[in-house]
Amino acid sequence: MNKVHIAFDLGASSGRLILGIQKGETVELEEVHRFPNDPVVINGTMYWDIPRLFHEMKQGLKKVARREDIEIQSMGIDTWGVDGAWIDEDGQMINLPIHYRDARTAKVIEEVEAVMSQDKLYSITGIQKANFNTLYQLYYDKKYNKVIQAQGRKWLFMPDLLGYFFTGKLYNEATIASTSGLVDATTKAYSQEIFDTLGFSMDWMSELVKPGTQVGTLTPQVQEETGLGAIPVIAVASHDTASAVAGAKIEKENELYLVCGTWCLMGLEVSTPQLAEEVRLAGFTNEGSAKGKIRLLKNINGLWILQQLKKCLNDRDLSVDYPDIIEAAKAASHTYAIDITDERFMAPLNMEQEIIQACHEQYGVTLTSVGEVATAVYNGLGNLYQETVRQFEVLIQEEISTIHMVGGGTKDQHLCEVVSQMTGKQVIKGTTEASAMGNLLIQIQARS
């Protein structure tokens, strides 16, 4: 019987159940179940289909339960940050989690800034201003959502919410909470000053638990439905990037990580938060790490653009996949580049046309082929990585020689080459399933 741990790793486009099989000092990964994670738009609001996600996760557990060659030690869940849902006094979820790309929170930014400035918020949390920050979601909910005003009692981030469905336990894991804009980066506790200033209640939040904490076991109902026993559930580094960095096995503070998924995140693990105004203005954010340190990073709207480009091309019945786009980009030779950080690329109706229009506005050219359009994205990513590396070197006053590149983007050899060429740094390719690997490593350590 192989001893195994179960990692649920949910990203913005898909989720998966991956087994971590302990083989001596190594951990082998086996994907058991994969499922799509498609947002659903209802009356103009973009939601996460949390009932479907929970259903698919249980289908994965049913597959595992039928296995006779494994002995399950624990399970853990990691997801994207900032989003979540409300629980009422009876323990029921009262709203579908709303997608971070939904536009509703834009209307409250100025309202929040009228009582607490961005520089003040950053000096406490180290989190960059973004419409999707949990802080703005909670402010919107408690001011404009009458159902939540009346019934909302507890806020659970996405992995906490799923953990609650599986265990019946209420908690907030530390790394996922650190993405919210509500946590004091120095004390690593929820900021009383922010809660008091914005009229929030500390009662909304649950106990902050560290990565590696056993939060409960599968409920009797889930046990009966899946055919499993009382499997321990571990709160891992529940933010997928925190788990990915744990999976990248960073050893030194001057080694950069580049996590490539729907978002691309580049950063360092440092001992203390960097909260100075010049750091804020440079676009850095401070989030928690599995080690209890700070992940100083930049959040880049990266492979989302390529994902949406592929969708547009297939909507035109071109029947292309990523290898086709990559080969077309390698054959193109122009130097035009889009600004990856431009808000226009967050959620356009047609990503292909948005890229073409941006290049026309900036360079006076009209891109006509798939390769030309894709190359504008790759060049934009390369420019941004180059500039970000330079900023990190200025910040730490030390030359960076190595970039640990992990996540799905490592499958794209062209992207890896662009990173190496544009930054001039050694690129070490890690596992494509870095979040799952970090998730599993934390479970193994917790159960050892």
Secondary structure, 3 states (H helix, E strand, C coil): CEEEEEEEEECCCEEEEEEEEEECCEEEEEEEEEEECCCEEECCEEECCHHHHHHHHHHHHHHHHCCCCEEEEEEEEEECCCCEEEECCCCCECCCCECCCCCHHHHHHHHHHCCCCHHHHHHHHCCCCCCCCHHHHHHHHHHHCHHHHHHCCEEEEHHHHHHHHHHCCCCEEHHHHCCCCCECCCCCCECHHHHHHHCCCHHHCCCEECCCEEEEECCHHHHHHHCCCCCEEEECCCEHHHHHHHHHCCCCCCCEEEEECCCEEEEEEECCCCCCHHHHHCCCEEEECCCCCEEEEEEECCHHHHHHHHHHHHHCCCCCCHHHHHHHHHHCCCCCCCCCCCHHHCCCCCHHHHHHHHHHHHHCCCCCCHHHHHHHHHHHHHHHHHHHHHHHHHHHCCCCCEEEEECHHHHCHHHHHHHHHHHCCEEEECCCCHHHHHHHHHHHHHHC
